[in-house]
Amino acid sequence: MDAIGFFRDRKKEVLSKWRDAVFASYPPERTQFLKTKNDPFGNPVGHQINEGLAGILDYLLGEAGEEDCAGDVKAGVSRFLDAILRIRAVQDFTASQAVEFLFALKDALRDVADAELEKGHDVPDTRVLDRKVDALALEGFDIYCACREHLYEIRVREVKNLSYLAMKRANLVREIPGLEPSGAAEEE
Amino acid sequence: MADEVPKTSEMVKIDHAPPSTGWMDTPVVIRKGIYSYPAKKPTLDYLSMPFGREWSPLDADWKLPPNWLDILLEGMRERIDRFRSFRLFMDICVRCGACADKCHYFIGTGDPKNMPVLRAELLRSVYRKEFTLAGKLMGKMVGARQMTAEVLKEWWYYFFQCSECRRCSVFCPYGIDTAEITIIGRELLNLLGLNIDWIAQPAANCFRTGNHLGIQPHAFKDMLDFFVDDTENITGVRVNPTYNRKGAEILFVTPSGDVFADPGTYTAMGYLILFHYLESLGFDVTWSTYASEGGNFGFFTSHEMMKRLNAKMYAEAKRLKVKWILGGECGHMWRVIHQYMDTMNGPADHLETPVSPITGTRFTNAATTKMVHITEFTADLIRNGKLKLDKSRNDNLNVTFHDSCNPARGMGLLDEPRYVIQNVCNTFHEMPESTIREQTFCCGSGSGLNAGENLELRFRGGMPRANAVKHVHEKHGVNMLACVCAIDRAVLPPLMDYWVPGVGVTGVHELVGNALILPGEKKRTTDLRGEDLPGVEEED
């Protein structure tokens, strides 16, 4: 049996288990709020995680619509990974904890498969999906690192601007006229 | 086949859930990226604040004075007697949880101690233990706990994770103002020398030179001279601001961020252009190089410090013998003016109820403070048809408006900035209703939390605001976020850079400066940022 087809039929169960595992990585008081408040503006973190997980699973099971990602399925899934990891990059997670939610998808897939097995049903080999999840996790690491680098770049830029302004304030700076936008206007 | 796959139970069990202990038993973990650096001894000394010392939040020993507990409890007792609101807010919370999910820091961090109710409970639990009979007798059963050095660390960590934005108070059925609890919490911490550097240093600078950055009068004038040159390059008209001019009718006070930090500097150019335009209509204004700061980081320190720093504006107004004060686009300055000034430093009898010299409008809303918000003033000018505007000069901008917390919730300034924007720009879109006006989300960096070292906190806290901007960016193509606060103008650009690349940040009067047609101006080819105006490239 084809693993993709098997899990497509059970997508709702997989998603529910995966969501539970991801939300459980937050403190209990938080989990309740994240899971239950369905408001994209009042609960943006919960909303983006929900949307992101569903989008990633669609991609994994080959169900991402062309219209969802303007024909570029890879870019589509990256967008969902980015939405979740951009948030986790500024929360209280280490790098491994931030990306761990992708591995939790393997557990969710196996749990659903095990339940079917216990009922005596045939279950396909899930390893093909394991490899896809691993690939997603690797991309997730890249995105997480890019988000952290982005943070540091922003911080460096803030410091640079401050020191430049300090010099300007102390009248230590004379800019090259041609480089100034106002200088260009002056020449006209 | 399926047997080859290990069952979940056989796999290494990874526990996703954090330890589940009650909040009182969960010790505080102070993390880098979240806390701001502690205040330094010289700045605290300069402000005559006690117990300045070198210490690190990451050290076990915070070098507290030996009698710190007595000082703290005495400080609490004093404030319970002095502030009826404080005692009331300590007593009446029923922990209904209406505020819990309204805080941008809670939404962004997921840390339960960032729920306004729980943040207040950090202080309330000690209040119960020390100041209520039930708490003394029954302790933890009634939510009371002993004050310890660990609890103090928790206070410090979390009271400097509240931006005093008051969004939670909008939803509290009892009207508890959690910002006031944070204000008292910080005041108590200040009794032990536990301020943060980003607040104490600007407050000390302001006390010394009149503004947060420590700019001396000649440097302040130098910066404005740059803008005069830039404005002339762009418009062909030379504006003539005056400084410390005695006998002027109006004193203009704005946050120093407008003079020293992009993109606020373009807003300052907008003020200069507007003032020049109005000159021939009888507008008589002066800038002050001493009252060179609208902001008031004393507000984030203690009531006394807020009063001290607020007083200088009025002292300068008295010295210059002006009739009233016009205030620039600042955030918390307006909460201080609107809600505290009159009690602290009022009545400002040496001033008159503000009247617009151009339209004759009497600003009775400012009858006691004698200070008018510049968007009220400009909205009145536009409504009376006094400004000649070319909206198309802002046609490259698709604008939305972020209500800054203090002008919105602290003084009810909701419609005037929108009215001005819509009269100087052709394209404007509102963010979703639950994220604007009274319900506006904080920028995540207010109340002195706009330091660099706590960037992660700022970005978590700013996420709900950015999320709403992202929505209008994707739906309507919004590319410019307008606001009326200098802290917003400083912190929203990096926030946008992280969450919604492609959206810039502007003050409202930058947009006014672009659109306003100055008599005798040359054909403008760039906006105030020196960027080509829409259509210029095609003409070339």
Interface residues (C-beta under 8 A of the other chain):
Chain A: A21 V22 A24 S25 Y26 P27 P28 E29 R30 F33 L34 K37 D39 P40 F41 G42 N43 P44 V45 Q48 R86 I87 V90 Q91 D92 E100 A104 D107 R110 D111 A113 D114 L117 D122 V123 P124 D125 T126 R127 H150 L151 I154 R155 R157 E158 V159 N161 L165 R169 A170 N171 E180 P181 S182 G183 A184 A185 E186 E188
Chain B: M1 A2 E4 V5 P6 K7 T8 M11 I14 H16 A17 P18 S20 R31 G33 A100 D101 F106 I107 G108 T109 G110 D111 P112 M115 L213 I215 A219 D222 M223 D229 D230 N233 I234 F260 A261 D262 P432 S434 T435 G452 L455 E456 F459 R460 M463 P464 N467 A468 H471 P494 D497 Y498 W499 T525 T526 R529 G530 E531
